[in-house]
Amino acid sequence: MLMGSDKSPKNLNLITPFECADVLYAYIVSDLQYAHVDTDATPHCAFGDSLNSLVIFEKGNLNITVSEATPDGIFNVVTSSPTTTDMTIMTPGGLAVYYPHWTMRKIALESHWMRRANFDSEEQMFVGPSIGCAGKSIFSMERTMNFLEEHYDGFMRGLVYGTSASTPHVVSVPFRDGIDKLGDISHLQVTHWVNQLGPDLFVSLTGRLHKTYNLIVEMPVGAPALGYTFFCKHPGVFAAPNRLIWMIAGITENVDDVTGNVLVVKHAHRRNNDIMDCDKVDMEWVNHIMKQ
């Protein structure tokens, strides 16, 4: 419907708050004359633990699924969708598309939950079923953010430690608008990954929202001495706790001090304007810094 298809949809996927599904079940069976197909269906593993239950109804070739959220709420179910394109919902107020530009360009970025589900499937030697837009050829399926690179004059590779991620990710950090050659660390558009804008969305405190660590451990023979600069969020902006950093650093106290995404940029030792690309090898060094 959103993409202008002339085909009539045959599936209706409904999400209800916790302990609110029974009324909807009764309406679907008694008023809409649908029959139960599966009253205890297993949700796709991409949704993790965001669902309390999944019930499937059928009438002819039409299907209705009712997903009951956990006490964490409906928003958690939507953001656990397998791709960004699936994060599209219809409410009494209209249609809400979480990633409209990508969706209308037929780009579907695989979510963290879906990547983890695919990884688990590969580890267990079976192929999980396709779900949502991941199984439709109309969309260009992307597993990384690299497709954004064509829209910028330049970029460097950094590491992002996301609030709900299970591992850090190598990402593209674009140059600021109008910058075609990187000459200073301030030329990086770090707000692409970390919210460094104040609550009024106009003030950026990039001058004091980062901290540099220069490695003093013994480096491998022939390897350059390195430093890493950590960029964090603006203190006036609410952000979720960063459970990934808690886990890596073994933090058990003052956990509210570690919130929001953290972006890490690599550079030469004590020369933070000599920027280098990060890769997966850098994760070990950065994790070591966090543990210290």
C-alpha positions as a LaTeX table, in Angstrom:
\begin{tabular}{lrrr}
\hline
Residue & $x$ (\AA) & $y$ (\AA) & $z$ (\AA) \\
\hline
Met1 & 0.00 & 0.00 & 0.00 \\
Leu2 & 2.71 & 2.46 & 0.99 \\
Met3 & 4.76 & 1.65 & $-2.10$ \\
Gly4 & 1.79 & 2.09 & $-4.46$ \\
Ser5 & 1.19 & $-1.60$ & $-5.16$ \\
Asp6 & $-2.08$ & $-2.43$ & $-6.90$ \\
Lys7 & $-2.33$ & $-5.73$ & $-5.02$ \\
Ser8 & $-4.74$ & $-6.05$ & $-2.10$ \\
Pro9 & $-2.92$ & $-7.02$ & 1.09 \\
Lys10 & $-4.09$ & $-10.26$ & 2.64 \\
Asn11 & $-2.26$ & $-10.01$ & 5.96 \\
Leu12 & $-3.10$ & $-7.76$ & 8.89 \\
Asn13 & $-0.54$ & $-7.68$ & 11.67 \\
Leu14 & $-1.78$ & $-6.16$ & 14.92 \\
Ile15 & 0.19 & $-5.28$ & 18.05 \\
Thr16 & $-1.50$ & $-4.85$ & 21.43 \\
Pro17 & $-0.21$ & $-3.67$ & 24.80 \\
Phe18 & 0.49 & $-6.22$ & 27.51 \\
Glu19 & $-2.66$ & $-7.97$ & 28.84 \\
Cys20 & $-4.91$ & $-6.25$ & 26.27 \\
Ala21 & $-5.13$ & $-8.97$ & 23.61 \\
Asp22 & $-8.15$ & $-10.94$ & 24.87 \\
Val23 & $-10.68$ & $-8.28$ & 23.84 \\
Leu24 & $-9.20$ & $-8.21$ & 20.34 \\
Tyr25 & $-9.26$ & $-12.02$ & 20.10 \\
Ala26 & $-12.99$ & $-12.05$ & 20.89 \\
Tyr27 & $-13.72$ & $-9.34$ & 18.30 \\
Ile28 & $-11.79$ & $-11.14$ & 15.55 \\
Val29 & $-13.56$ & $-14.46$ & 16.19 \\
Ser30 & $-17.12$ & $-13.31$ & 16.97 \\
Asp31 & $-17.49$ & $-10.21$ & 14.78 \\
Leu32 & $-15.05$ & $-10.77$ & 11.93 \\
Gln33 & $-15.69$ & $-14.55$ & 11.82 \\
Tyr34 & $-12.05$ & $-15.56$ & 11.71 \\
Ala35 & $-10.91$ & $-18.91$ & 13.05 \\
His36 & $-7.94$ & $-19.62$ & 15.31 \\
Val37 & $-5.07$ & $-21.21$ & 13.42 \\
Asp38 & $-2.42$ & $-21.16$ & 16.10 \\
Thr39 & $-3.09$ & $-19.88$ & 19.60 \\
Asp40 & 0.49 & $-20.33$ & 20.75 \\
Ala41 & 2.61 & $-19.52$ & 17.72 \\
Thr42 & 6.35 & $-19.00$ & 18.09 \\
Pro43 & 7.39 & $-15.46$ & 17.10 \\
His44 & 10.27 & $-15.06$ & 14.66 \\
Cys45 & 13.53 & $-14.94$ & 16.57 \\
Ala46 & 14.24 & $-11.49$ & 15.10 \\
Phe47 & 11.80 & $-10.07$ & 17.67 \\
Gly48 & 13.90 & $-11.37$ & 20.54 \\
Asp49 & 12.05 & $-11.11$ & 23.84 \\
Ser50 & 9.88 & $-8.13$ & 22.84 \\
Leu51 & 6.71 & $-10.26$ & 22.47 \\
Asn52 & 4.69 & $-11.94$ & 25.19 \\
Ser53 & 2.55 & $-13.98$ & 22.77 \\
Leu54 & 1.62 & $-14.42$ & 19.11 \\
Val55 & $-1.78$ & $-15.70$ & 17.91 \\
Ile56 & $-2.71$ & $-16.34$ & 14.26 \\
Phe57 & $-6.25$ & $-16.17$ & 12.78 \\
Glu58 & $-7.44$ & $-17.12$ & 9.30 \\
Lys59 & $-10.49$ & $-16.69$ & 7.07 \\
Gly60 & $-10.12$ & $-18.04$ & 3.54 \\
Asn61 & $-6.85$ & $-16.65$ & 2.18 \\
Leu62 & $-6.84$ & $-13.78$ & 4.69 \\
Asn63 & $-4.70$ & $-13.81$ & 7.80 \\
Ile64 & $-4.54$ & $-11.75$ & 10.98 \\
Thr65 & $-1.74$ & $-11.99$ & 13.50 \\
Val66 & $-2.04$ & $-10.50$ & 16.97 \\
Ser67 & 1.24 & $-9.83$ & 18.77 \\
Glu68 & 0.97 & $-8.99$ & 22.45 \\
Ala69 & 3.84 & $-6.85$ & 23.70 \\
Thr70 & 5.66 & $-7.43$ & 26.97 \\
Pro71 & 5.31 & $-4.86$ & 29.77 \\
Asp72 & 8.16 & $-2.95$ & 28.05 \\
Gly73 & 5.60 & $-1.64$ & 25.56 \\
Ile74 & 4.64 & $-1.62$ & 21.88 \\
Phe75 & 7.50 & 0.64 & 20.79 \\
Asn76 & 9.97 & $-2.11$ & 21.68 \\
Val77 & 8.16 & $-4.51$ & 19.33 \\
Val78 & 8.23 & $-2.08$ & 16.40 \\
Thr79 & 11.93 & $-1.29$ & 16.80 \\
Ser80 & 12.68 & $-5.02$ & 16.97 \\
Ser81 & 11.39 & $-5.44$ & 13.42 \\
Pro82 & 13.70 & $-7.32$ & 11.05 \\
Thr83 & 14.34 & $-4.33$ & 8.77 \\
Thr84 & 13.93 & $-0.55$ & 8.82 \\
Thr85 & 11.18 & $-0.81$ & 6.20 \\
Asp86 & 9.16 & $-3.07$ & 8.50 \\
Met87 & 9.20 & $-0.27$ & 11.09 \\
Thr88 & 6.05 & 1.16 & 9.52 \\
Ile89 & 2.87 & 1.28 & 11.55 \\
Met90 & $-0.72$ & 2.42 & 11.08 \\
Thr91 & $-2.46$ & 4.08 & 14.02 \\
Pro92 & $-5.81$ & 5.91 & 14.32 \\
Gly93 & $-3.83$ & 9.06 & 13.55 \\
Gly94 & $-2.38$ & 7.83 & 10.27 \\
Leu95 & 0.62 & 6.02 & 8.83 \\
Ala96 & 3.96 & 6.35 & 10.62 \\
Val97 & 7.14 & 5.44 & 8.71 \\
Tyr98 & 10.24 & 5.41 & 10.88 \\
Tyr99 & 12.68 & 5.57 & 7.93 \\
Pro100 & 10.69 & 7.28 & 5.13 \\
His101 & 13.58 & 8.27 & 2.83 \\
Trp102 & 15.11 & 4.80 & 2.76 \\
Thr103 & 11.71 & 3.10 & 2.50 \\
Met104 & 10.54 & 5.19 & $-0.46$ \\
Arg105 & 13.87 & 4.48 & $-2.19$ \\
Lys106 & 13.17 & 0.76 & $-1.62$ \\
Ile107 & 16.13 & 0.37 & 0.73 \\
Ala108 & 15.68 & $-1.95$ & 3.71 \\
Leu109 & 18.47 & $-1.99$ & 6.28 \\
Glu110 & 18.66 & $-5.19$ & 8.28 \\
Ser111 & 18.17 & $-4.53$ & 11.99 \\
His112 & 20.51 & $-5.60$ & 14.78 \\
Trp113 & 17.90 & $-8.13$ & 15.95 \\
Met114 & 17.69 & $-9.69$ & 12.48 \\
Arg115 & 21.47 & $-9.92$ & 12.16 \\
Arg116 & 21.63 & $-11.69$ & 15.49 \\
Ala117 & 18.84 & $-14.08$ & 14.45 \\
Asn118 & 20.65 & $-14.87$ & 11.19 \\
Phe119 & 23.89 & $-15.44$ & 13.07 \\
Asp120 & 22.17 & $-17.80$ & 15.50 \\
Ser121 & 20.65 & $-19.68$ & 12.55 \\
Glu122 & 24.05 & $-20.08$ & 10.91 \\
Glu123 & 25.61 & $-21.24$ & 14.19 \\
Gln124 & 22.89 & $-23.86$ & 14.61 \\
Met125 & 23.17 & $-25.00$ & 10.97 \\
Phe126 & 19.68 & $-24.10$ & 9.85 \\
Val127 & 18.16 & $-21.30$ & 7.78 \\
Gly128 & 15.56 & $-19.21$ & 9.55 \\
Pro129 & 12.39 & $-18.24$ & 7.64 \\
Ser130 & 12.27 & $-14.89$ & 5.87 \\
Ile131 & 10.00 & $-12.35$ & 7.46 \\
Gly132 & 8.72 & $-8.92$ & 6.47 \\
Cys133 & 10.53 & $-7.04$ & 3.73 \\
Ala134 & 13.61 & $-9.24$ & 4.06 \\
Gly135 & 11.91 & $-11.80$ & 1.83 \\
Lys136 & 10.67 & $-9.39$ & $-0.88$ \\
Ser137 & 12.71 & $-8.77$ & $-4.02$ \\
Ile138 & 11.27 & $-5.26$ & $-4.43$ \\
Phe139 & 13.65 & $-4.01$ & $-1.71$ \\
Ser140 & 17.40 & $-3.67$ & $-1.78$ \\
Met141 & 18.47 & $-5.47$ & 1.39 \\
Glu142 & 21.44 & $-3.84$ & 3.16 \\
Arg143 & 23.34 & $-5.32$ & 6.10 \\
Thr144 & 25.61 & $-2.33$ & 6.78 \\
Met145 & 25.41 & 1.47 & 6.52 \\
Asn146 & 27.97 & 1.55 & 3.72 \\
Phe147 & 25.30 & 2.38 & 1.15 \\
Leu148 & 25.23 & 5.91 & 2.63 \\
Glu149 & 28.79 & 6.60 & 1.54 \\
Glu150 & 27.74 & 7.67 & $-1.94$ \\
His151 & 25.93 & 10.66 & $-0.45$ \\
Tyr152 & 29.00 & 12.22 & 1.19 \\
Asp153 & 32.18 & 13.84 & $-0.13$ \\
Gly154 & 34.27 & 11.61 & 2.11 \\
Phe155 & 34.24 & 9.40 & 5.18 \\
Met156 & 36.40 & 7.52 & 7.65 \\
Arg157 & 35.78 & 4.25 & 9.47 \\
Gly158 & 35.01 & 4.43 & 13.17 \\
Leu159 & 33.57 & 2.16 & 15.86 \\
Val160 & 30.11 & 2.61 & 17.38 \\
Tyr161 & 29.21 & 1.13 & 20.74 \\
Gly162 & 25.40 & 1.16 & 20.58 \\
Thr163 & 23.18 & 1.19 & 23.65 \\
Ser164 & 21.49 & $-2.15$ & 22.91 \\
Ala165 & 24.09 & $-3.77$ & 20.66 \\
Ser166 & 25.74 & $-7.06$ & 21.52 \\
Thr167 & 29.04 & $-6.06$ & 19.88 \\
Pro168 & 30.65 & $-2.85$ & 18.55 \\
His169 & 30.26 & $-2.13$ & 14.85 \\
Val170 & 32.60 & $-0.65$ & 12.23 \\
Val171 & 30.73 & 2.29 & 10.67 \\
Ser172 & 31.30 & 5.09 & 8.17 \\
Val173 & 31.75 & 8.52 & 9.73 \\
Pro174 & 31.11 & 11.14 & 7.02 \\
Phe175 & 32.88 & 14.46 & 6.56 \\
Arg176 & 30.95 & 17.59 & 7.45 \\
Asp177 & 29.14 & 19.36 & 4.62 \\
Gly178 & 31.56 & 21.28 & 2.43 \\
Ile179 & 34.61 & 19.27 & 3.57 \\
Asp180 & 36.20 & 17.24 & 0.78 \\
Lys181 & 39.59 & 16.62 & 2.44 \\
Leu182 & 40.02 & 15.69 & 6.08 \\
Gly183 & 42.48 & 17.95 & 7.85 \\
Asp184 & 41.16 & 18.00 & 11.40 \\
Ile185 & 39.18 & 15.68 & 13.62 \\
Ser186 & 36.51 & 18.39 & 13.89 \\
His187 & 35.79 & 17.90 & 10.17 \\
Leu188 & 34.04 & 14.60 & 10.96 \\
Gln189 & 30.25 & 14.65 & 11.25 \\
Val190 & 30.18 & 12.73 & 14.53 \\
Thr191 & 26.54 & 13.72 & 15.15 \\
His192 & 25.71 & 11.20 & 12.43 \\
Trp193 & 26.15 & 8.57 & 15.18 \\
Val194 & 26.19 & 10.43 & 18.51 \\
Asn195 & 23.70 & 13.11 & 19.54 \\
Gln196 & 25.96 & 16.02 & 20.48 \\
Leu197 & 23.31 & 18.67 & 19.90 \\
Gly198 & 21.74 & 20.35 & 22.90 \\
Pro199 & 18.03 & 20.09 & 23.73 \\
Asp200 & 17.36 & 23.08 & 21.45 \\
Leu201 & 18.97 & 21.15 & 18.54 \\
Phe202 & 21.22 & 24.08 & 17.61 \\
Val203 & 24.10 & 24.03 & 20.09 \\
Ser204 & 26.86 & 21.45 & 19.64 \\
Leu205 & 29.44 & 21.08 & 22.39 \\
Thr206 & 31.85 & 18.97 & 20.35 \\
Gly207 & 34.81 & 20.77 & 21.91 \\
Arg208 & 34.20 & 19.10 & 25.27 \\
Leu209 & 32.12 & 16.04 & 24.42 \\
His210 & 35.08 & 13.86 & 23.57 \\
Lys211 & 38.09 & 12.38 & 25.33 \\
Thr212 & 41.32 & 11.06 & 23.83 \\
Tyr213 & 43.26 & 8.02 & 25.05 \\
Asn214 & 46.78 & 7.33 & 23.75 \\
Leu215 & 47.85 & 3.70 & 24.02 \\
Ile216 & 50.96 & 3.16 & 26.10 \\
Val217 & 50.98 & $-0.63$ & 25.94 \\
Glu218 & 53.61 & $-2.42$ & 23.87 \\
Met219 & 52.46 & $-2.48$ & 20.24 \\
Pro220 & 53.33 & $-5.22$ & 17.73 \\
Val221 & 56.66 & $-4.75$ & 15.89 \\
Gly222 & 56.22 & $-2.36$ & 12.98 \\
Ala223 & 52.77 & $-1.18$ & 14.09 \\
Pro224 & 52.24 & 2.58 & 14.51 \\
Ala225 & 51.56 & 4.01 & 17.97 \\
Leu226 & 47.85 & 4.70 & 18.23 \\
Gly227 & 45.35 & 6.88 & 20.00 \\
Tyr228 & 41.57 & 6.73 & 20.15 \\
Thr229 & 39.10 & 9.57 & 20.69 \\
Phe230 & 35.72 & 8.75 & 22.26 \\
Phe231 & 32.71 & 10.92 & 21.36 \\
Cys232 & 29.68 & 10.85 & 23.66 \\
Lys233 & 26.22 & 12.39 & 23.71 \\
His234 & 25.25 & 15.86 & 24.92 \\
Pro235 & 24.61 & 15.73 & 28.70 \\
Gly236 & 21.30 & 17.53 & 28.32 \\
Val237 & 19.79 & 14.89 & 26.01 \\
Phe238 & 18.12 & 11.78 & 27.39 \\
Ala239 & 19.67 & 8.52 & 26.22 \\
Ala240 & 19.25 & 4.87 & 27.11 \\
Pro241 & 21.86 & 3.12 & 29.27 \\
Asn242 & 24.72 & 1.67 & 27.27 \\
Arg243 & 24.50 & $-1.99$ & 28.24 \\
Leu244 & 27.25 & $-2.97$ & 25.79 \\
Ile245 & 29.84 & $-0.85$ & 27.59 \\
Trp246 & 28.54 & $-2.10$ & 30.96 \\
Met247 & 29.21 & $-5.66$ & 29.78 \\
Ile248 & 32.65 & $-4.95$ & 28.28 \\
Ala249 & 33.92 & $-2.86$ & 31.20 \\
Gly250 & 32.24 & $-4.94$ & 33.91 \\
Ile251 & 30.40 & $-1.89$ & 35.28 \\
Thr252 & 28.05 & $-2.67$ & 38.18 \\
Glu253 & 27.93 & 0.69 & 39.99 \\
Asn254 & 26.97 & 4.19 & 38.83 \\
Val255 & 25.53 & 2.66 & 35.67 \\
Asp256 & 23.53 & 5.82 & 34.93 \\
Asp257 & 26.83 & 7.55 & 34.12 \\
Val258 & 27.20 & 5.45 & 30.96 \\
Thr259 & 24.37 & 6.27 & 28.56 \\
Gly260 & 23.89 & 6.78 & 24.84 \\
Asn261 & 25.91 & 5.65 & 21.85 \\
Val262 & 29.68 & 6.12 & 21.91 \\
Leu263 & 31.66 & 6.75 & 18.71 \\
Val264 & 35.38 & 5.93 & 18.64 \\
Val265 & 37.77 & 7.41 & 16.07 \\
Lys266 & 41.37 & 6.15 & 15.60 \\
His267 & 44.35 & 8.39 & 14.97 \\
Ala268 & 48.12 & 8.53 & 15.38 \\
His269 & 49.58 & 8.62 & 18.89 \\
Arg270 & 49.18 & 12.16 & 20.32 \\
Arg271 & 48.18 & 13.45 & 16.87 \\
Asn272 & 44.41 & 13.27 & 16.85 \\
Asn273 & 44.20 & 15.07 & 13.52 \\
Asp274 & 46.05 & 12.24 & 11.76 \\
Ile275 & 42.91 & 10.14 & 11.40 \\
Met276 & 43.02 & 6.45 & 10.48 \\
Asp277 & 40.31 & 3.95 & 9.54 \\
Cys278 & 39.14 & 1.59 & 12.27 \\
Asp279 & 38.61 & $-2.11$ & 11.66 \\
Lys280 & 37.64 & $-5.11$ & 13.77 \\
Val281 & 41.18 & $-5.43$ & 15.14 \\
Asp282 & 40.72 & $-2.07$ & 16.88 \\
Met283 & 37.84 & $-3.43$ & 18.94 \\
Glu284 & 40.28 & $-5.33$ & 21.16 \\
Trp285 & 42.33 & $-2.17$ & 21.88 \\
Val286 & 39.25 & $-0.03$ & 22.53 \\
Asn287 & 37.71 & $-2.69$ & 24.78 \\
His288 & 41.01 & $-2.74$ & 26.71 \\
Ile289 & 40.76 & 1.02 & 27.24 \\
Met290 & 37.20 & 0.67 & 28.53 \\
Lys291 & 38.22 & $-2.02$ & 30.99 \\
Gln292 & 40.92 & 0.27 & 32.38 \\
\hline
\end{tabular}
